[in-house]
Amino acid sequence: MTQEIPQTPDGTDESPYDGPSKSQLKRDMLALVDLGRELVDLSPERLKQLPLAERLYDAIRLAQRTTSREGLRRQIHYVGKLMRDAPADEIRAQLDTWKHGSRDQTRAMHRLEALRDRLLKEDTALTTLLQKYPDADIQHIRTLIREGRKEATANEALRQGQEPQRKHYRALFQALKTLQDPDTEA
């Protein structure tokens, strides 16, 4: 005997359930368990920076102290269960930032590095920089550029195996970093 699917008055099939499939629910739960496992691997200082409920935080700390393999597995699953009520997307975003660094920060650092390289190669780059930042300490920046150029020349003459000098090269980068906002284009 087969069970017939009920139909609506217009003749279309009426599905008894419109939610996510059982497989999708299981995938979602396993993703939360994996996220919980990542949280267990974090330091207590990092955990305090996340938006975690006290109960979830305590469960994670208990998992960190658990030495038994089976006990740890069960505790991680319990953390995954508690993760249902936590802001998982916020937590994932913060973990991603910690792992890979902020993309905006990376872009800003690359812009500063390119500006530093231009300053060491082109005299006109300093004029452009000073037009953008008239309050900049011109003497300090000129000194760093001059010394950075000397370092670059000395580094070209080094034999293989010797460590190149980069003191003023780094100092110029730090000076530019304090001078420039990360959002401005260089």
TORPA-4810 file (N, C-alpha, C, O; in nm, 3 decimals):
<nodes>
NODE_1_0.083_-0.117_0.000_0.000_0.000_0.000_0.089_0.125_0.000_0.174_0.138_0.088_M
NODE_2_0.072_0.214_-0.093_0.151_0.336_-0.100_0.072_0.453_-0.045_-0.050_0.460_-0.054_T
NODE_3_0.147_0.545_0.013_0.083_0.663_0.070_0.082_0.773_-0.034_0.185_0.802_-0.096_Q
NODE_4_-0.033_0.832_-0.055_-0.044_0.939_-0.154_-0.013_1.073_-0.090_-0.048_1.100_0.025_E
NODE_5_0.054_1.158_-0.169_0.085_1.293_-0.123_-0.040_1.378_-0.141_-0.099_1.378_-0.249_I
NODE_6_-0.083_1.449_-0.037_-0.202_1.531_-0.049_-0.184_1.641_-0.153_-0.074_1.691_-0.174_P
NODE_7_-0.292_1.676_-0.217_-0.289_1.780_-0.319_-0.374_1.898_-0.276_-0.473_1.885_-0.204_Q
NODE_8_-0.333_2.015_-0.324_-0.409_2.136_-0.297_-0.528_2.141_-0.392_-0.533_2.063_-0.488_T
NODE_9_-0.622_2.230_-0.368_-0.739_2.238_-0.457_-0.704_2.267_-0.602_-0.780_2.231_-0.692_P
NODE_10_-0.590_2.331_-0.629_-0.555_2.360_-0.769_-0.481_2.244_-0.836_-0.443_2.255_-0.952_D
NODE_11_-0.460_2.132_-0.765_-0.403_2.011_-0.825_-0.255_1.994_-0.807_-0.201_1.893_-0.852_G
NODE_12_-0.185_2.087_-0.743_-0.041_2.072_-0.722_-0.016_1.991_-0.595_-0.100_1.988_-0.505_T
NODE_13_0.100_1.926_-0.590_0.135_1.846_-0.473_0.165_1.936_-0.355_0.229_2.040_-0.369_D
NODE_14_0.118_1.896_-0.239_0.144_1.970_-0.116_0.251_1.896_-0.039_0.229_1.783_0.007_E
NODE_15_0.364_1.958_-0.024_0.473_1.894_0.048_0.449_1.911_0.197_0.418_2.021_0.242_S
NODE_16_0.464_1.804_0.274_0.437_1.816_0.417_0.544_1.895_0.492_0.518_1.939_0.604_P
NODE_17_0.665_1.916_0.433_0.773_1.986_0.503_0.851_2.070_0.404_0.897_2.020_0.301_Y
NODE_18_0.867_2.197_0.437_0.938_2.288_0.347_1.072_2.336_0.402_1.136_2.420_0.340_D
NODE_19_1.115_2.284_0.516_1.240_2.328_0.579_1.361_2.265_0.515_1.350_2.195_0.414_G
NODE_20_1.478_2.288_0.573_1.601_2.228_0.520_1.598_2.076_0.538_1.531_2.023_0.627_P
NODE_21_1.670_2.008_0.452_1.672_1.862_0.458_1.746_1.815_0.583_1.819_1.892_0.647_S
NODE_22_1.727_1.691_0.616_1.793_1.634_0.733_1.945_1.636_0.712_2.021_1.658_0.807_K
NODE_23_1.989_1.613_0.591_2.132_1.616_0.559_2.190_1.755_0.579_2.301_1.771_0.630_S
NODE_24_2.113_1.857_0.537_2.160_1.994_0.554_2.169_2.031_0.701_2.263_2.099_0.742_Q
NODE_25_2.074_1.988_0.780_2.079_2.015_0.924_2.201_1.949_0.986_2.265_2.008_1.074_L
NODE_26_2.233_1.829_0.941_2.349_1.758_0.995_2.479_1.830_0.955_2.571_1.842_1.036_K
NODE_27_2.487_1.877_0.830_2.605_1.952_0.785_2.621_2.080_0.868_2.733_2.116_0.905_R
NODE_28_2.511_2.147_0.895_2.517_2.269_0.976_2.566_2.238_1.116_2.647_2.314_1.171_D
NODE_29_2.519_2.129_1.175_2.561_2.093_1.311_2.710_2.055_1.313_2.781_2.091_1.406_M
NODE_30_2.755_1.982_1.212_2.898_1.946_1.206_2.985_2.070_1.187_3.097_2.075_1.238_L
NODE_31_2.935_2.169_1.113_3.010_2.294_1.096_3.023_2.366_1.230_3.128_2.424_1.260_A
NODE_32_2.917_2.361_1.312_2.924_2.424_1.444_3.021_2.349_1.535_3.092_2.410_1.616_L
NODE_33_3.025_2.216_1.523_3.120_2.137_1.602_3.263_2.173_1.560_3.351_2.188_1.645_V
NODE_34_3.287_2.186_1.430_3.420_2.225_1.382_3.458_2.363_1.432_3.573_2.387_1.469_D
NODE_35_3.362_2.455_1.432_3.389_2.588_1.485_3.420_2.582_1.634_3.510_2.652_1.683_L
NODE_36_3.347_2.498_1.706_3.375_2.478_1.848_3.514_2.422_1.871_3.582_2.461_1.966_G
NODE_37_3.557_2.330_1.784_3.692_2.273_1.794_3.798_2.383_1.775_3.900_2.384_1.843_R
NODE_38_3.772_2.475_1.681_3.864_2.587_1.661_3.870_2.675_1.785_3.977_2.724_1.823_E
NODE_39_3.755_2.695_1.848_3.750_2.779_1.968_3.827_2.714_2.084_3.889_2.784_2.164_L
NODE_40_3.822_2.583_2.092_3.894_2.512_2.198_4.044_2.530_2.182_4.118_2.529_2.280_V
NODE_41_4.091_2.548_2.059_4.233_2.565_2.032_4.282_2.708_2.060_4.403_2.732_2.057_D
NODE_42_4.192_2.802_2.086_4.231_2.940_2.110_4.282_2.961_2.253_4.253_2.883_2.343_L
NODE_43_4.358_3.068_2.270_4.405_3.104_2.404_4.290_3.170_2.481_4.197_3.221_2.420_S
NODE_44_4.297_3.168_2.614_4.192_3.233_2.694_4.177_3.382_2.663_4.067_3.436_2.669_P
NODE_45_4.287_3.450_2.632_4.281_3.592_2.600_4.199_3.616_2.473_4.120_3.709_2.466_E
NODE_46_4.221_3.531_2.374_4.145_3.545_2.250_3.998_3.511_2.272_3.910_3.577_2.216_R
NODE_47_3.970_3.410_2.353_3.831_3.372_2.380_3.753_3.488_2.443_3.636_3.508_2.413_L
NODE_48_3.821_3.563_2.530_3.753_3.674_2.597_3.715_3.785_2.500_3.626_3.865_2.528_K
NODE_49_3.780_3.789_2.386_3.751_3.892_2.286_3.630_3.858_2.200_3.580_3.943_2.127_Q
NODE_50_3.583_3.734_2.207_3.471_3.689_2.125_3.339_3.707_2.199_3.335_3.705_2.322_L
NODE_51_3.230_3.726_2.122_3.098_3.741_2.185_3.040_3.606_2.227_2.950_3.554_2.160_P
NODE_52_3.090_3.549_2.335_3.046_3.417_2.380_2.963_3.430_2.508_2.992_3.512_2.594_L
NODE_53_2.860_3.347_2.516_2.782_3.340_2.640_2.871_3.277_2.747_2.964_3.202_2.716_A
NODE_54_2.841_3.307_2.872_2.924_3.256_2.982_2.924_3.103_2.985_3.026_3.041_3.011_E
NODE_55_2.809_3.046_2.959_2.798_2.899_2.959_2.887_2.837_2.851_2.954_2.736_2.875_R
NODE_56_2.887_2.897_2.733_2.969_2.848_2.622_3.117_2.867_2.655_3.198_2.777_2.631_L
NODE_57_3.153_2.982_2.710_3.292_3.009_2.747_3.340_2.906_2.850_3.451_2.854_2.838_Y
NODE_58_3.257_2.876_2.949_3.294_2.777_3.051_3.311_2.638_2.989_3.402_2.564_3.027_D
NODE_59_3.224_2.603_2.894_3.234_2.472_2.828_3.363_2.463_2.747_3.427_2.358_2.743_A
NODE_60_3.401_2.571_2.682_3.525_2.573_2.603_3.646_2.559_2.696_3.738_2.483_2.668_I
NODE_61_3.645_2.634_2.806_3.757_2.626_2.901_3.768_2.485_2.960_3.878_2.436_2.982_R
NODE_62_3.654_2.420_2.987_3.656_2.283_3.038_3.716_2.188_2.933_3.793_2.099_2.967_L
NODE_63_3.680_2.208_2.808_3.736_2.125_2.701_3.887_2.145_2.691_3.960_2.050_2.663_A
NODE_64_3.934_2.267_2.715_4.078_2.293_2.709_4.152_2.222_2.821_4.270_2.188_2.806_Q
NODE_65_4.085_2.199_2.932_4.149_2.132_3.045_4.133_1.980_3.041_4.200_1.908_3.115_R
NODE_66_4.045_1.929_2.955_4.018_1.786_2.949_4.135_1.715_2.881_4.180_1.755_2.774_T
NODE_67_4.182_1.608_2.946_4.296_1.534_2.890_4.253_1.403_2.825_4.324_1.352_2.738_T
NODE_68_4.142_1.349_2.865_4.093_1.223_2.809_4.045_1.244_2.665_3.972_1.338_2.636_S
NODE_69_4.086_1.155_2.578_4.050_1.169_2.436_3.899_1.163_2.417_3.842_1.247_2.348_R
NODE_70_3.834_1.064_2.477_3.689_1.050_2.462_3.615_1.164_2.533_3.515_1.214_2.483_E
NODE_71_3.666_1.204_2.649_3.604_1.316_2.720_3.613_1.444_2.640_3.519_1.523_2.637_G
NODE_72_3.727_1.466_2.574_3.745_1.585_2.491_3.649_1.581_2.372_3.588_1.683_2.337_L
NODE_73_3.636_1.465_2.310_3.543_1.452_2.196_3.401_1.487_2.239_3.332_1.562_2.169_R
NODE_74_3.357_1.434_2.352_3.221_1.462_2.401_3.206_1.610_2.436_3.102_1.671_2.407_R
NODE_75_3.308_1.668_2.498_3.300_1.809_2.537_3.295_1.899_2.414_3.223_1.999_2.412_Q
NODE_76_3.371_1.863_2.311_3.368_1.943_2.187_3.230_1.935_2.123_3.180_2.035_2.071_I
NODE_77_3.167_1.818_2.126_3.031_1.807_2.072_2.933_1.890_2.155_2.840_1.949_2.100_H
NODE_78_2.954_1.894_2.285_2.870_1.978_2.371_2.891_2.125_2.337_2.795_2.202_2.333_Y
NODE_79_3.015_2.166_2.313_3.043_2.303_2.272_2.972_2.332_2.140_2.914_2.440_2.123_V
NODE_80_2.974_2.237_2.047_2.904_2.253_1.920_2.754_2.270_1.941_2.690_2.349_1.871_G
NODE_81_2.699_2.199_2.036_2.556_2.211_2.068_2.526_2.351_2.123_2.426_2.412_2.086_K
NODE_82_2.613_2.401_2.210_2.594_2.535_2.265_2.613_2.644_2.159_2.560_2.754_2.172_L
NODE_83_2.689_2.612_2.055_2.714_2.707_1.948_2.587_2.742_1.870_2.584_2.842_1.798_M
NODE_84_2.482_2.661_1.883_2.356_2.688_1.812_2.301_2.825_1.849_2.240_2.892_1.767_R
NODE_85_2.323_2.865_1.975_2.269_2.992_2.023_2.369_3.106_2.013_2.336_3.220_2.046_D
NODE_86_2.490_3.078_1.968_2.595_3.180_1.960_2.593_3.247_1.822_2.544_3.188_1.726_A
NODE_87_2.646_3.368_1.812_2.655_3.436_1.682_2.771_3.379_1.599_2.879_3.436_1.594_P
NODE_88_2.746_3.265_1.536_2.852_3.191_1.466_2.917_3.272_1.355_3.038_3.263_1.335_A
NODE_89_2.838_3.351_1.282_2.896_3.429_1.171_2.994_3.534_1.223_3.099_3.557_1.162_D
NODE_90_2.959_3.599_1.334_3.049_3.697_1.394_3.179_3.631_1.440_3.287_3.685_1.420_E
NODE_91_3.165_3.515_1.501_3.282_3.442_1.552_3.371_3.399_1.437_3.493_3.412_1.444_I
NODE_92_3.310_3.346_1.330_3.388_3.304_1.213_3.462_3.422_1.151_3.578_3.409_1.112_R
NODE_93_3.396_3.536_1.142_3.460_3.654_1.084_3.581_3.697_1.168_3.685_3.732_1.112_A
NODE_94_3.567_3.693_1.300_3.679_3.732_1.386_3.793_3.632_1.376_3.910_3.671_1.373_Q
NODE_95_3.761_3.503_1.371_3.866_3.401_1.356_3.939_3.417_1.224_4.061_3.402_1.217_L
NODE_96_3.863_3.448_1.118_3.924_3.469_0.987_4.019_3.588_0.990_4.127_3.584_0.932_D
NODE_97_3.978_3.694_1.058_4.064_3.812_1.070_4.192_3.777_1.146_4.300_3.820_1.107_T
NODE_98_4.180_3.699_1.252_4.298_3.660_1.328_4.391_3.571_1.248_4.513_3.582_1.258_W
NODE_99_4.332_3.482_1.168_4.415_3.389_1.090_4.485_3.460_0.974_4.605_3.442_0.953_K
NODE_100_4.411_3.539_0.901_4.463_3.593_0.776_4.493_3.743_0.784_4.543_3.800_0.687_H
NODE_101_4.464_3.804_0.894_4.485_3.948_0.904_4.379_4.021_0.823_4.316_3.964_0.734_G
NODE_102_4.361_4.142_0.854_4.262_4.223_0.784_4.313_4.253_0.644_4.428_4.294_0.625_S
NODE_103_4.228_4.234_0.547_4.267_4.261_0.409_4.295_4.410_0.389_4.383_4.448_0.311_R
NODE_104_4.218_4.494_0.459_4.241_4.638_0.449_4.378_4.675_0.505_4.448_4.758_0.448_D
NODE_105_4.415_4.614_0.616_4.547_4.642_0.674_4.656_4.597_0.578_4.757_4.666_0.562_Q
NODE_106_4.637_4.482_0.516_4.736_4.430_0.422_4.751_4.525_0.304_4.863_4.555_0.262_T
NODE_107_4.638_4.572_0.250_4.644_4.667_0.138_4.715_4.795_0.179_4.796_4.848_0.103_R
NODE_108_4.686_4.844_0.299_4.751_4.967_0.346_4.902_4.947_0.359_4.980_5.035_0.324_A
NODE_109_4.942_4.832_0.410_5.086_4.804_0.424_5.154_4.797_0.287_5.265_4.846_0.270_M
NODE_110_5.086_4.736_0.190_5.143_4.728_0.055_5.157_4.868_-0.006_5.255_4.897_-0.074_H
NODE_111_5.057_4.954_0.018_5.067_5.091_-0.034_5.184_5.165_0.029_5.257_5.237_-0.039_R
NODE_112_5.203_5.146_0.160_5.315_5.211_0.228_5.449_5.159_0.176_5.544_5.235_0.159_L
NODE_113_5.457_5.029_0.152_5.581_4.971_0.099_5.612_5.027_-0.039_5.727_5.058_-0.070_E
NODE_114_5.508_5.040_-0.123_5.528_5.094_-0.257_5.571_5.241_-0.250_5.658_5.284_-0.326_A
NODE_115_5.511_5.316_-0.158_5.550_5.456_-0.140_5.695_5.466_-0.094_5.771_5.549_-0.145_L
NODE_116_5.734_5.383_0.000_5.872_5.384_0.048_5.969_5.355_-0.066_6.071_5.422_-0.081_R
NODE_117_5.937_5.254_-0.148_6.025_5.219_-0.260_6.035_5.335_-0.361_6.142_5.362_-0.414_D
NODE_118_5.920_5.403_-0.386_5.923_5.518_-0.476_6.008_5.631_-0.418_6.084_5.696_-0.491_R
NODE_119_5.996_5.654_-0.288_6.076_5.759_-0.224_6.225_5.731_-0.235_6.305_5.823_-0.251_L
NODE_120_6.262_5.604_-0.227_6.403_5.568_-0.236_6.456_5.575_-0.379_6.576_5.588_-0.399_L
NODE_121_6.367_5.568_-0.478_6.410_5.568_-0.618_6.391_5.702_-0.687_6.473_5.741_-0.770_K
NODE_122_6.283_5.775_-0.652_6.249_5.897_-0.725_6.250_6.018_-0.631_6.195_6.012_-0.521_E
NODE_123_6.311_6.126_-0.675_6.311_6.249_-0.596_6.174_6.318_-0.600_6.137_6.388_-0.506_D
NODE_124_6.100_6.299_-0.708_5.970_6.365_-0.721_5.866_6.307_-0.625_5.767_6.373_-0.594_T
NODE_125_5.887_6.186_-0.579_5.792_6.125_-0.487_5.787_6.199_-0.354_5.682_6.207_-0.291_A
NODE_126_5.899_6.254_-0.312_5.903_6.331_-0.187_5.821_6.459_-0.201_5.750_6.499_-0.108_L
NODE_127_5.831_6.524_-0.316_5.754_6.646_-0.340_5.604_6.616_-0.334_5.528_6.690_-0.272_T
NODE_128_5.564_6.507_-0.395_5.423_6.467_-0.393_5.378_6.435_-0.251_5.269_6.474_-0.211_T
NODE_129_5.461_6.367_-0.176_5.428_6.333_-0.038_5.412_6.459_0.047_5.320_6.468_0.128_L
NODE_130_5.501_6.555_0.028_5.495_6.678_0.108_5.376_6.765_0.069_5.327_6.841_0.152_L
NODE_131_5.330_6.754_-0.055_5.208_6.826_-0.094_5.087_6.767_-0.023_4.994_6.838_0.016_Q
NODE_132_5.088_6.637_-0.007_4.978_6.569_0.062_4.982_6.592_0.212_4.877_6.607_0.276_K
NODE_133_5.103_6.595_0.269_5.122_6.609_0.413_5.217_6.725_0.441_5.335_6.703_0.467_Y
NODE_134_5.167_6.847_0.438_5.255_6.963_0.457_5.312_6.972_0.599_5.414_7.039_0.619_P
NODE_135_5.250_6.909_0.697_5.298_6.915_0.835_5.403_6.809_0.865_5.449_6.797_0.979_D
NODE_136_5.442_6.733_0.766_5.539_6.625_0.787_5.676_6.682_0.824_5.711_6.793_0.784_A
NODE_137_5.751_6.604_0.901_5.887_6.643_0.939_5.979_6.614_0.820_6.031_6.503_0.805_D
NODE_138_5.998_6.715_0.738_6.072_6.698_0.613_6.217_6.660_0.636_6.272_6.578_0.562_I
NODE_139_6.280_6.718_0.736_6.421_6.687_0.763_6.438_6.541_0.799_6.529_6.474_0.750_Q
NODE_140_6.351_6.492_0.884_6.359_6.351_0.926_6.339_6.258_0.807_6.413_6.161_0.790_H
NODE_141_6.238_6.287_0.726_6.210_6.200_0.610_6.325_6.206_0.510_6.364_6.102_0.456_I
NODE_142_6.379_6.324_0.484_6.492_6.336_0.391_6.614_6.259_0.442_6.684_6.194_0.364_R
NODE_143_6.638_6.268_0.571_6.750_6.195_0.630_6.730_6.044_0.613_6.824_5.973_0.576_T
NODE_144_6.609_5.997_0.640_6.581_5.853_0.625_6.595_5.808_0.480_6.646_5.699_0.453_L
NODE_145_6.550_5.892_0.387_6.564_5.858_0.245_6.711_5.851_0.206_6.754_5.757_0.140_I
NODE_146_6.787_5.951_0.246_6.930_5.955_0.213_7.002_5.832_0.271_7.078_5.766_0.201_R
NODE_147_6.977_5.803_0.398_7.042_5.688_0.461_6.992_5.556_0.402_7.069_5.461_0.391_E
NODE_148_6.865_5.551_0.364_6.811_5.431_0.300_6.876_5.405_0.166_6.902_5.290_0.129_G
NODE_149_6.901_5.512_0.092_6.970_5.498_-0.038_7.114_5.450_-0.018_7.164_5.368_-0.096_R
NODE_150_7.179_5.501_0.085_7.316_5.455_0.114_7.315_5.307_0.149_7.402_5.231_0.105_K
NODE_151_7.217_5.266_0.230_7.207_5.123_0.266_7.186_5.037_0.142_7.248_4.931_0.128_E
NODE_152_7.099_5.082_0.052_7.071_5.005_-0.069_7.198_4.990_-0.153_7.225_4.882_-0.206_A
NODE_153_7.275_5.097_-0.165_7.401_5.091_-0.242_7.499_4.996_-0.175_7.566_4.918_-0.242_T
NODE_154_7.508_5.005_-0.043_7.600_4.916_0.031_7.554_4.771_0.022_7.637_4.680_0.015_A
NODE_155_7.426_4.749_0.022_7.374_4.612_0.014_7.400_4.548_-0.121_7.418_4.427_-0.131_N
NODE_156_7.402_4.629_-0.227_7.432_4.576_-0.360_7.576_4.525_-0.366_7.605_4.430_-0.438_E
NODE_157_7.665_4.588_-0.291_7.807_4.552_-0.294_7.839_4.434_-0.201_7.952_4.385_-0.202_A
NODE_158_7.743_4.390_-0.122_7.768_4.280_-0.029_7.793_4.149_-0.102_7.739_4.124_-0.209_L
NODE_159_7.876_4.066_-0.041_7.899_3.933_-0.094_7.785_3.842_-0.050_7.715_3.870_0.046_R
NODE_160_7.770_3.735_-0.121_7.665_3.640_-0.089_7.689_3.581_0.049_7.803_3.549_0.084_Q
NODE_161_7.585_3.567_0.127_7.596_3.512_0.261_7.600_3.618_0.369_7.579_3.588_0.486_G
NODE_162_7.629_3.742_0.331_7.629_3.851_0.429_7.488_3.906_0.444_7.409_3.908_0.350_Q
NODE_163_7.460_3.950_0.564_7.327_4.003_0.595_7.318_4.150_0.550_7.403_4.231_0.588_E
NODE_164_7.215_4.185_0.469_7.202_4.324_0.427_7.153_4.413_0.542_7.083_4.367_0.632_P
NODE_165_7.192_4.539_0.539_7.148_4.637_0.639_7.014_4.696_0.596_6.998_4.735_0.480_Q
NODE_166_6.919_4.704_0.688_6.788_4.758_0.655_6.734_4.851_0.764_6.613_4.872_0.773_R
NODE_167_6.821_4.906_0.843_6.779_4.990_0.956_6.700_5.113_0.909_6.589_5.137_0.957_K
NODE_168_6.754_5.189_0.817_6.688_5.311_0.771_6.571_5.280_0.677_6.474_5.355_0.670_H
NODE_169_6.582_5.169_0.606_6.474_5.122_0.520_6.349_5.098_0.605_6.239_5.139_0.567_Y
NODE_170_6.367_5.032_0.718_6.255_5.005_0.810_6.209_5.133_0.880_6.089_5.155_0.899_R
NODE_171_6.303_5.217_0.916_6.269_5.342_0.985_6.185_5.432_0.894_6.094_5.499_0.941_A
NODE_172_6.217_5.434_0.765_6.138_5.513_0.670_5.995_5.460_0.663_5.900_5.537_0.659_L
NODE_173_5.981_5.329_0.662_5.848_5.268_0.661_5.769_5.310_0.785_5.652_5.347_0.775_F
NODE_174_5.832_5.305_0.901_5.765_5.343_1.026_5.726_5.492_1.024_5.619_5.528_1.073_Q
NODE_175_5.812_5.575_0.969_5.780_5.718_0.960_5.659_5.740_0.870_5.572_5.821_0.901_A
NODE_176_5.654_5.669_0.760_5.540_5.681_0.669_5.413_5.626_0.733_5.304_5.678_0.712_L
NODE_177_5.429_5.522_0.811_5.314_5.460_0.877_5.250_5.557_0.976_5.127_5.566_0.985_K
NODE_178_5.331_5.629_1.050_5.275_5.727_1.145_5.221_5.849_1.074_5.133_5.917_1.127_T
NODE_179_5.272_5.877_0.956_5.232_5.995_0.881_5.101_5.975_0.808_5.018_6.066_0.802_L
NODE_180_5.082_5.858_0.752_4.975_5.834_0.657_4.859_5.756_0.720_4.881_5.662_0.796_Q
NODE_181_4.739_5.796_0.688_4.621_5.719_0.727_4.613_5.596_0.638_4.645_5.604_0.520_D
NODE_182_4.569_5.480_0.692_4.564_5.360_0.611_4.467_5.367_0.494_4.480_5.291_0.398_P
NODE_183_4.368_5.457_0.501_4.267_5.463_0.394_4.309_5.550_0.277_4.246_5.544_0.172_D
NODE_184_4.412_5.632_0.292_4.450_5.722_0.184_4.532_5.650_0.080_4.611_5.561_0.112_T
NODE_185_4.514_5.689_-0.042_4.591_5.629_-0.151_4.727_5.696_-0.159_4.738_5.817_-0.141_E
NODE_186_4.829_5.617_-0.185_4.964_5.674_-0.198_5.005_5.672_-0.342_5.116_5.715_-0.375_A
</nodes>
